Structures are given as C-alpha cells and as structure tokens.
Amino acid sequence: MVSYVFKRLVACIPVLLVVSIIVFLAMRLLPGDPIDALYPAEASVSEETRALLRESLGLNSPLPIQYGRWLLRLTSGDLGTSIRLRRPIAPLLLERARATATLVLGSTTLALLLAIPLGILAALNRGNVTDRAVTITALLGLSIPEFALGTFLALLFGVWLNWFPTIGDLVLPVLTQGLVMTGLLVRNIRATVIDQLSQDYVRTARGKGLRSTYVQLRHVLPNALPIILSLLAAVVGYALGGAIVVEQIFAWPGLGLLLFEAISLRDYPVVQSVVLFTALSYVVVNLIVDILRATLDIRLRTY
C-alpha cells in the first residue's frame, strides 16, 4: 500500500509541472501587469516609480528566469508574497482553503444524501413515473448554470423569504453547489445500479428465492459502491473548479473568491499558488478514492 501511494504521488509530479507552466504562461499572456492593475493610468504614479516596482518584482526578467525563480522558491516551500495584499501567500492560502474545504464538504455531503437514494429509487422503478420524475429533476439540475441557480436561491431565500443571509453565509453556497452536484450524480448512480441489476449474480440470487430487498442491499449496493466512489472523485473535482462561481456570488471567503480577485488584479503569485494547490488537491482526492475503491473491490488490488 505504501509503495502504491508513493508511486502515485511521484507520478503526479509531471502533471503538476505542466499545470504550473500553463498557469504561469496564461497569466503573462493577459494584457497589463500587476503594476497597471494596482495603479491605473489615472493614478498619480510616475513611470519611473512603475519601472522600479516592476524591477523589484522581477517582472522585467525573461519569462524562463521568472518561472525558474518561482519554481525554486516552491521547492523550498516558499509560495511568495501577494503583490496586492503584501502578505505571505502560504498562510493566506491555508486560511482560504479551510473555507473552500468547508463548502466542498458540505455540498458533497448534501449531494450524496440526495443523489444516492434518488438514483437508486429511479433505477429500481425504471421506466415508470418515479423514474421519469427523478430523471427530469436531475436534468434540470444539470441544465441550470450555477450562477443562475445561485442568484435565484439568493433572491428566494435571502431577499423574498429572508431566511438566510446572502453574503458570507454557508447555507446558500452549499445548497447551490449541492443541487448541481446532485444532478451530476443521480443519472450516473441510476445507470450504475441498473447495470448491476442486470448482472448474472442478481438473477442467480433471485432464482434461489432471495427477497428483492435482500438482494439489493446485500449484493447490488456493495458492487455499485466502488463505481459511485469514482463518480464522487469527479464531482469533488467539479466542486473545486466551480467554487470560484459560487464563492463570487455569495462572497464566501474561499479559494475561488481569492482566485477571482487575484486574476482581476494580476496578482501572479497568488493565482499560480491557488491553481497549483487546487490541482494538487484534486490529485490527492483521486488517490484517496482509488485506495478506497481497491479496499472495497478485491479485483482492483493490484499493488
């Protein structure tokens, strides 16, 4: 097991390197730079001062040298300093990561609590009214963009009903992201359970006279669980990527909001650190899910 984990972590190093190169170049291709973003043309800052600031930040160096310096700092655990906030990035990243982790954990829990029973219910009632109702509801969840759903929920629960705050509160962000994730999960869980119900072992168990409920709980669900875990990894990755939209709508102080603000003001070190940290988080989540799948399904234990 330890050897397997070590190999997977080593294998993710090239992936993270590619991600770091892409985000580094993408930020430099955007028009303007941090100095122009911090001090617009109408600001009373002379060109000499701007040039000195660029020099102090290393922005005048060739791109390969800038990337090499950043990578060298990363190897020593130094994420640098935010150009906009003038504070070290590492504690800022951890502070915002806790908020995003809370959002992702809450929305994932909500999605699982809704999607697993709904997906199983639809599969067990395949083709009837219940199945169609669940499927249509899931399609609606997939079709409505997060920003539209979040805006509607903010108006409904925050303005019209006045149940929850619309700014800085966790309930509405979790509800928004959880409902979208539910739509993603329900259809896949339904398809997975239907596939398991058509397997030979289910027909054999029923042929022995075992009750349908027993077969479903004892055989179908345990065999579907590893596949559901794989879906969960994909959904968590989606939640990490979609956090920027939800956090922006509800001003939730997580990595998504931090990334949006940093991109707006060309805060290169913060953008690079957030994207790299998010990519690393996704790799770790997939690794954990793979280990859990291998633990549950003996056919996957190849390490």
C-alpha positions in Angstrom: 0.0 0.0 0.0 2.8 2.4 0.9 4.6 1.7 -2.3 1.4 2.2 -4.3 0.8 5.6 -2.7 4.4 6.7 -3.2 4.3 5.7 -6.9 1.1 7.7 -7.4 2.5 10.7 -5.7 5.7 10.6 -7.8 3.6 10.2 -11.0 1.6 13.3 -10.2 4.8 15.5 -10.3 4.9 15.8 -14.1 1.2 16.7 -14.0 1.8 19.5 -11.5 4.7 20.8 -13.5 2.6 21.0 -16.7 -0.1 22.8 -14.7 2.4 25.2 -13.3 3.8 26.1 -16.7 0.3 26.6 -18.2 -0.9 28.9 -15.4 2.4 30.8 -15.4 2.2 31.5 -19.2 -1.5 32.1 -19.1 -1.2 35.0 -16.6 1.7 36.5 -18.6 -0.4 36.5 -21.8 -3.1 38.6 -20.2 -2.9 42.3 -21.1 -1.4 44.5 -18.5 0.6 43.5 -15.4 0.3 43.8 -11.6 1.6 47.4 -11.6 -1.0 48.6 -14.2 -3.8 46.8 -12.2 -2.7 48.3 -8.9 -2.1 51.7 -10.2 -4.3 52.6 -13.2 -3.4 55.2 -15.7 -5.2 57.9 -13.8 -3.3 57.2 -10.6 -0.6 59.7 -9.8 2.3 57.3 -10.0 5.2 58.2 -12.3 6.6 55.9 -15.0 9.9 55.9 -13.1 8.2 54.5 -10.0 6.3 52.0 -12.1 9.6 50.8 -13.6 11.2 50.5 -10.2 8.2 48.5 -8.9 8.4 46.1 -11.9 12.1 45.7 -11.4 11.7 44.9 -7.7 9.0 42.3 -8.5 11.3 40.7 -11.2 8.8 41.4 -13.9 11.4 42.7 -16.3 13.3 39.4 -16.3 12.8 37.0 -19.2 9.9 34.6 -18.7 12.2 31.4 -18.2 14.1 33.2 -15.5 10.8 34.3 -13.8 9.5 30.8 -13.9 12.7 29.3 -12.7 12.8 31.6 -9.7 9.2 30.8 -8.8 9.9 27.0 -9.1 13.0 27.3 -7.0 11.0 29.0 -4.2 8.3 26.3 -4.4 10.9 23.6 -3.8 11.8 25.3 -0.6 8.2 25.7 0.5 8.1 29.4 -0.2 4.9 30.4 -2.1 6.0 34.0 -2.3 4.2 37.2 -1.3 0.9 38.6 -2.6 1.5 41.7 -4.7 -1.9 43.0 -3.9 -2.2 42.2 -0.2 1.5 42.5 0.7 1.4 39.4 2.9 2.9 35.8 2.6 0.8 33.6 0.4 1.1 30.3 2.4 -1.0 31.4 5.5 -3.4 33.2 3.2 -3.8 30.0 1.1 -4.4 27.8 4.2 -7.0 30.3 5.6 -8.9 30.4 2.4 -8.5 26.7 1.8 -10.3 25.9 5.0 -13.3 27.9 3.8 -13.4 26.2 0.4 -13.0 22.8 2.1 -16.0 23.5 4.3 -18.0 24.5 1.2 -16.9 21.4 -0.8 -17.5 19.0 2.1 -20.9 20.5 2.9 -22.1 20.5 -0.8 -20.7 16.9 -1.4 -22.5 15.6 1.7 -25.7 17.2 0.6 -25.3 15.8 -2.9 -24.7 12.3 -1.6 -27.6 12.4 0.8 -29.9 13.4 -2.1 -28.4 11.6 -5.1 -27.8 8.1 -3.7 -31.4 7.4 -2.6 -32.8 9.2 -5.7 -30.6 7.4 -8.1 -31.4 4.0 -6.5 -35.1 4.8 -6.4 -35.1 5.7 -10.1 -33.2 2.5 -11.0 -35.5 0.3 -9.0 -38.5 1.9 -10.7 -37.0 2.0 -14.2 -39.4 3.3 -16.8 -42.3 4.4 -14.6 -43.4 7.8 -13.3 -41.0 7.8 -10.4 -38.0 7.2 -12.7 -39.1 9.9 -15.1 -39.7 12.4 -12.4 -36.2 11.8 -10.9 -34.5 11.9 -14.3 -36.2 15.1 -15.3 -35.3 16.7 -12.0 -31.7 15.6 -12.4 -31.6 17.1 -15.9 -32.9 20.4 -14.6 -30.1 20.4 -12.1 -27.6 19.8 -14.9 -29.1 22.4 -17.2 -29.2 25.4 -14.9 -25.9 27.2 -14.6 -24.5 27.7 -11.1 -24.6 31.5 -11.3 -28.3 31.4 -12.4 -29.2 28.9 -9.6 -27.2 30.8 -7.0 -28.8 34.1 -8.0 -32.3 32.6 -7.8 -31.7 31.0 -4.4 -30.3 34.2 -3.1 -33.4 36.1 -4.2 -35.7 33.4 -2.9 -34.2 32.6 0.5 -32.2 35.7 1.1 -34.4 38.5 -0.2 -38.0 37.4 -0.6 -38.2 34.9 2.3 -35.4 36.5 4.3 -34.4 33.1 5.7 -30.6 33.2 5.2 -28.0 35.9 4.7 -26.9 36.3 1.0 -23.4 37.4 1.8 -20.7 35.5 3.8 -23.0 32.7 5.0 -22.5 29.0 4.2 -26.1 27.7 3.7 -26.9 29.1 0.3 -23.5 28.3 -1.3 -23.8 24.7 -0.1 -27.3 24.5 -1.3 -26.4 25.9 -4.7 -23.4 23.7 -5.3 -25.0 20.6 -3.7 -28.0 20.8 -6.0 -25.9 21.0 -9.1 -23.7 18.1 -7.9 -26.9 16.1 -7.2 -27.9 16.5 -10.8 -24.5 15.2 -11.9 -24.6 12.2 -9.6 -28.2 11.0 -9.9 -28.1 9.9 -13.6 -24.8 8.1 -13.1 -25.9 6.3 -9.9 -29.1 5.3 -11.7 -27.2 3.9 -14.6 -24.7 2.1 -12.3 -27.5 0.4 -10.3 -29.4 -0.6 -13.4 -26.2 -2.2 -14.8 -25.7 -4.1 -11.6 -29.3 -5.3 -11.5 -28.8 -6.9 -15.0 -25.8 -8.9 -13.8 -25.9 -12.7 -13.6 -25.3 -12.8 -9.9 -28.6 -10.9 -9.3 -30.5 -13.3 -11.5 -28.9 -16.2 -9.6 -29.8 -14.7 -6.2 -33.4 -14.2 -7.3 -33.5 -17.7 -8.7 -32.6 -19.0 -5.3 -35.7 -17.3 -3.9 -34.0 -14.5 -2.1 -36.1 -11.4 -1.5 -35.5 -8.4 -3.8 -34.7 -6.1 -0.8 -32.1 -8.5 0.5 -30.5 -8.9 -3.0 -30.4 -5.1 -3.4 -28.9 -4.4 0.0 -26.5 -7.4 0.2 -25.3 -7.7 -3.4 -26.3 -4.7 -5.7 -25.2 -1.8 -3.5 -21.9 -3.2 -2.4 -20.9 -3.9 -6.0 -22.1 -0.4 -7.1 -20.2 1.4 -4.3 -16.7 1.4 -5.9 -18.2 2.9 -9.1 -20.1 5.5 -7.1 -16.8 6.4 -5.4 -15.2 7.1 -8.8 -18.1 9.4 -9.6 -17.6 11.1 -6.3 -13.9 11.9 -7.2 -15.1 13.6 -10.4 -17.8 15.5 -8.6 -15.4 16.8 -6.0 -13.1 17.9 -8.8 -16.1 19.8 -10.3 -16.8 21.3 -6.9 -13.3 22.6 -6.6 -13.4 24.2 -10.0 -16.9 25.6 -9.6 -16.1 27.2 -6.3 -15.0 30.4 -8.0 -18.5 31.0 -9.3 -20.4 30.1 -6.1 -18.0 32.0 -3.8 -18.2 35.0 -6.0 -22.0 35.1 -5.9 -22.2 34.8 -2.1 -18.9 36.4 -1.2 -17.7 33.3 0.6 -14.1 33.8 1.6 -12.6 30.7 -0.1 -10.0 29.9 -2.7 -12.5 30.7 -5.5 -13.0 34.2 -4.4 -9.3 34.7 -3.8 -8.5 33.4 -7.3 -11.1 35.7 -8.9 -9.7 38.8 -7.0 -6.1 37.8 -7.9 -6.9 37.4 -11.6 -8.6 40.7 -11.7 -5.6 42.5 -10.3 -2.9 40.3 -12.0 -1.6 39.1 -8.7 0.6 36.5 -10.4 2.0 34.6 -7.3 -1.5 34.2 -5.8 -3.1 32.9 -9.0 -0.2 30.5 -9.6 -0.3 29.2 -6.0 -4.1 28.8 -5.9 -4.3 26.9 -9.2 -1.4 24.6 -8.2 -2.9 24.0 -4.8 -6.2 23.1 -6.4 -4.6 20.7 -8.9 -2.7 19.1 -6.0 -5.9 18.7 -4.0 -7.7 17.1 -6.9 -4.8 14.6 -7.3 -4.9 13.8 -3.6 -8.7 13.3 -3.7 -8.4 10.9 -6.6 -5.6 9.0 -4.8 -7.8 8.6 -1.7 -10.7 7.4 -3.8 -8.5 4.9 -5.6 -7.3 3.5 -2.3 -10.9 3.2 -1.0 -12.0 1.5 -4.3 -9.2 -1.0 -4.0 -10.1 -1.7 -0.4 -13.8 -2.3 -1.3 -13.2 -4.2 -4.6 -10.7 -7.0 -4.4 -10.4 -7.1 -8.2 -8.6 -3.7 -8.0 -6.0 -4.7 -5.5 -3.0 -4.7 -7.9 -0.5 -3.0 -5.6 
